[in-house]
Amino acid sequence: VGAPESEHIKVEVITLPNVGRCDHSYAYWISHVAYNDVDMYGDDDIVYFVKDNDYSFERWRSFEDMLGLAMSNGFACAITPTFDWQAGQGLSYFHQTSRLKDFDVESHTREGRNKVVSAEEVAKQNQEFDSVHRSLGAYADYLGLELPQPYCPACYGGIFATKLSQIRKQSLMMWDKLIGSLSRADNLKEGHFAERLWASFLVKPLTKEIAGILETRKKTVRCKARLRNYCGILALT
């Protein structure tokens, strides 16, 4: 599997059902390993969560940068915020919480970026996609997660690092509810909600100073057209 071989390195391969994609795998490891093996993993240890593709690799932070951010903030997102060249605005890691909570998605097709897929294939892949949770906010409420106000972070791409202490600050019950909700299918709406919630699960609380800077620099809140999947994202001056 590419793991280094050494008598000092413990490698365990866990085979799981094909459900919930990377989010289910992350939550399973958190619940079954991070909470159980306290002798192996201390609260100050950093865990990297990496999935099976290099989407937007050109925008990934370096290993060293992620390590530093995770040590100081408790969490580091691999993909850096981008720039909306059409609008001439820099986009932020932070979102207006009230708008992010409204996020919803009707379908998702995993056939590679910019590939044309037939309507029949889209329908086939999305047979079990829909959810009883009608929005990201409703899903967060179900999990018992209180999102920070008025701004909260969102990490896109499913690749991040965090301190074990940040994982353990959330209850085991919440992680198990996350696993359960991601276990009903492979391609499912809950996975898109979970992707946008990892940072809120794990990052340290926003300071008043940073919240004030965001309020001062906030230019617009984007949620439509080409940025509809980034609902609530802040464009900064």
Protein Blocks (a to p, Z undefined) as FASTA:
>chain_A
ZZacdfkbccdddddddehilmlmmmmmmmmmmmmmmmlpcfkbccddddfbfehklmpc
cfklmmmmmmmnopacfbacdddfknopacdfbdcfklmmmpccfbdcdebghiacdfkl
mmmmmmmmpcfblbfklmmmmnopacddfbdcddehjiacddfklmmmpcfklmmmmmmm
mmmbmbdfklmmmmmmmmmmmmccddfklmmmmmmmpmbdcfehjllmmghiacdZZ
